[in-house]
Structure formats: structure tokens, C-alpha cells
Amino acid sequence: MKMNRRNVLVGLGGIVATGGAALSTGAFSQVQADRSVNVSTSGDGSAYVQFTQTDSTYVTTSAGPNSNQFKLQLGSLNEDAVSTFNSLFDIEVSAPDPDSSDTVTAPYYVYIQSQDNVGSGKLLDIQDSSSGTIVGSSNAKEIDYSSSSWGNIQDIGVVVDNDSNDPSTEGVSYPSSITVVVQNSKPEGYTA
């Protein structure tokens, strides 16, 4: 083969490509690095998601390590009856907007996580006074913000269905706790 400029360039290009493949190009497929994490908690009265008791008869505030947290006390209810408790507490979201140090601008969605015995037509339902049940992601309540205030859901109530003639409530027990979910993106199934 006759040596000319084209053959030399092709030969050098092949050597460079082979060397790059053998020695790697500097790209990587995995990095592992340790970083510190700082997590702190606050009671319900001063956290990003705040629960404010609006009824002192059925809502009590705990003392001790979980101070500023509250508990619903709905005892001595009638059998074969549906008991409705309006305006027991408020939920306020004061989570900071990552793009602003002043106010929250993004909407948040608040709902009670679904459980077997919690929800509309079940043993226990958690409701917003203006829109009905807030149990399940499809029933989330959107919180909008003005430029100067935090958002909240006011007048959260509870409906307890003690209808012992209803076979769907037979052997079902009340939950010992409920989970409030707050997220800044539309939850799955949300339709409003």
C-alpha cells in the first residue's frame, strides 16, 4: 500500500479511536458520594403543615414530647346512627416556596390517605365543610396562595357512621390514626 496523506490520516484516526476506547473517554456510569442530611421536626403548631384545633370538646392537645399535636376524642356515640362533627380543626400549609424566601406561590394539594374503613360512605369520613370528603387523592383540596398569605383549609369535620345494620361496617374498627398528605403536584386521580 502506497503511503499518502489520506492513508496516514486514516491510520492516525484509527490509532486515536482505539486508544480512546482502551483508555476510556472520561465518562462514567456510576458515582457514589456521602452527604450529610439535617432533618428537624416541629409540633403541629409551628410546622410547615399546621393543625389548629377549633373545637375543644372533641379535640385535645397533647403534652410532652409530642406537644402541639392533637387528638380527636369522639367517644360515647350513639349506635345505629350517623354522627357529624363540624369544624373540629383547620389545616394550614406554610411550606416555603423553593424559589422565594418570602411567600409560597405554588399550589399545594391536601388530602387524607385512604384506608379500608375511612372515606365517604365508610365508618369514618373526614370532610371539608365546603366540598365534602377529603379522603383519597382524587378528593384532594387545592390550596391557592395570594402574594402575602399562606393557604389553609378551614372547618374540617368528621362523620362517624355507626349503622350496625350495614353489613359493610360489621367487624370494622375505627382507625387509631389518619395520615394527612400534602404535596405540591396534582395527586393521581385528581380531577377538579
C-alpha positions in Angstrom: 0.0 0.0 0.0 1.3 3.4 -1.0 1.7 5.9 1.8 0.0 9.2 1.1 -1.6 11.8 3.2 -5.1 10.2 3.2 -3.7 6.8 4.4 -1.7 8.5 7.1 -4.7 10.4 8.4 -6.9 7.3 8.4 -4.2 5.3 10.2 -3.8 8.0 12.9 -7.6 8.3 13.3 -7.8 4.6 13.9 -5.0 4.7 16.5 -6.7 7.6 18.3 -10.1 5.8 18.3 -8.5 2.5 19.5 -6.6 4.4 22.3 -9.7 6.3 23.4 -11.7 3.1 23.7 -8.9 1.3 25.6 -8.2 4.2 27.9 -11.8 5.5 28.3 -13.2 8.8 27.3 -13.6 10.3 30.8 -17.3 9.5 31.1 -18.6 7.4 34.0 -21.6 5.2 34.7 -21.9 5.5 38.5 -20.9 7.9 41.2 -21.4 7.3 44.9 -20.9 10.1 47.4 -21.8 10.6 51.0 -23.6 13.8 52.0 -24.9 14.9 55.4 -28.6 15.4 56.0 -30.2 17.6 58.6 -33.8 16.9 59.5 -35.7 18.6 62.2 -39.3 18.3 63.4 -41.8 20.7 64.9 -45.1 20.3 66.7 -48.4 20.8 64.8 -48.5 24.5 65.9 -45.3 25.5 64.2 -44.5 23.0 61.4 -44.9 23.6 57.7 -48.2 21.8 57.9 -50.1 23.1 60.9 -53.2 21.7 62.5 -55.2 24.2 64.6 -57.9 22.9 66.9 -61.2 24.8 66.6 -63.3 22.7 69.0 -62.0 22.0 72.5 -64.8 19.5 73.3 -63.7 16.8 70.8 -60.1 17.8 70.1 -57.4 17.7 72.7 -53.8 18.9 72.6 -51.2 16.5 73.8 -48.4 17.4 76.2 -44.9 16.0 76.5 -42.6 15.1 73.5 -45.5 15.5 71.1 -46.7 18.8 72.4 -48.7 20.9 70.0 -50.2 17.7 68.4 -53.8 17.0 68.8 -56.1 14.0 69.1 -59.8 13.6 68.2 -61.8 12.2 71.1 -65.1 11.1 69.6 -66.4 8.7 72.4 -69.9 7.7 73.6 -71.5 7.9 70.2 -75.0 6.5 69.5 -75.4 3.1 68.0 -77.3 2.8 64.7 -76.6 6.5 64.0 -74.6 8.7 61.8 -72.8 11.4 64.0 -71.5 14.5 62.3 -68.9 16.8 63.9 -68.4 20.1 62.1 -65.5 22.4 62.3 -63.1 20.4 64.5 -59.8 21.7 63.1 -58.1 23.6 60.4 -55.1 22.6 58.2 -52.7 25.3 57.2 -49.8 24.8 54.8 -46.9 27.2 55.3 -44.2 25.3 53.4 -41.7 27.7 51.8 -41.5 28.1 48.1 -38.0 27.0 47.0 -37.9 29.9 44.5 -38.8 32.6 47.0 -37.8 33.4 50.6 -41.0 35.4 51.2 -44.1 33.5 50.3 -45.5 30.3 48.9 -46.6 30.7 45.3 -47.2 27.2 44.1 -50.5 25.4 44.8 -50.5 22.6 47.3 -52.9 19.6 47.4 -54.1 18.3 50.8 -56.0 15.0 51.4 -56.4 12.2 53.9 -54.7 9.0 52.8 -57.3 6.3 52.0 -57.7 3.4 54.5 -60.1 0.5 54.4 -62.5 2.0 56.9 -62.0 5.7 56.2 -63.7 7.6 53.4 -67.1 8.7 52.0 -69.8 6.1 53.0 -67.4 4.3 55.3 -67.1 4.1 59.1 -65.2 7.3 59.4 -65.1 10.2 56.9 -63.0 13.4 57.1 -64.7 16.3 55.4 -64.1 19.9 54.4 -67.2 22.0 55.2 -67.3 23.5 51.7 -66.6 20.5 49.4 -67.3 17.2 51.3 -64.8 14.3 51.8 -61.1 15.0 51.5 -60.2 11.3 51.8 -58.2 9.9 48.9 -56.1 11.6 46.3 -59.0 12.1 43.9 -60.7 14.2 46.6 -57.7 16.4 47.4 -58.3 20.0 48.3 -56.2 22.5 46.3 -54.7 25.4 48.4 -54.1 28.6 46.5 -51.9 31.4 47.8 -52.1 35.1 47.5 -48.9 37.0 47.3 -48.8 37.6 51.1 -50.6 34.8 52.8 -50.4 31.1 53.5 -53.1 28.7 52.4 -55.4 26.8 54.6 -58.4 24.5 54.7 -60.8 25.7 57.4 -63.6 23.8 59.2 -62.5 20.2 58.8 -65.1 17.9 60.3 -65.7 14.2 60.9 -68.6 11.9 60.1 -68.9 8.7 62.1 -71.3 6.1 60.7 -72.3 3.6 63.4 -75.0 2.0 61.5 -74.8 -1.6 62.8 -77.4 -2.7 60.3 -75.0 -2.0 57.5 -73.1 -5.2 56.7 -70.1 -3.3 55.3 -69.3 -1.9 58.8 -69.5 -5.3 60.5 -66.3 -6.2 62.2 -64.6 -3.0 61.1 -62.7 -1.0 63.7 -62.0 2.7 63.9 -58.5 3.8 62.8 -56.1 4.7 65.6 -54.6 7.4 63.3 -55.1 9.1 60.0 -52.4 10.3 57.6 -52.7 13.8 56.1 -50.9 14.1 52.7 -49.7 17.5 51.4 -48.0 17.7 48.0 -47.1 20.4 45.6 -48.1 18.5 42.4 -51.5 17.2 41.4 -52.1 13.9 43.0 -53.0 10.8 41.0 -56.7 10.7 40.2 -57.3 14.4 41.0 -60.0 15.8 38.7 -61.0 19.3 40.0 
